[in-house]
Amino acid sequence: MITAGDVVVCSALECRPHLLVLAADGPLETALLADLARESIQRLHYGEPATVVQAVQRADDIATYHVPTDDVAPAPAFGGAR
């Protein structure tokens, strides 16, 4: 089950971008991992996904995307879905 704070890849796209799941009710609300600051990515690696999700949701300059649940897979580099 995919939850907020998980890092997934969009398997529907050839480039398979890494996405941070911000909300998982219905189509996933996500943000591109590449758009996050280095500190935010480090916080994800150190197990602080809730802090990063809250920060991204409050940020005005980070674009979010809605992705169907069927189009994503766990991102192996981040340990996949919890």
Helices and strands as residue ranges (DSSP letters): E 7-10, E 18-23, E 28-32, G 33-35, H 38-45, H 49-58, E 65-67, G 69-71, E 72-74, G 76-78
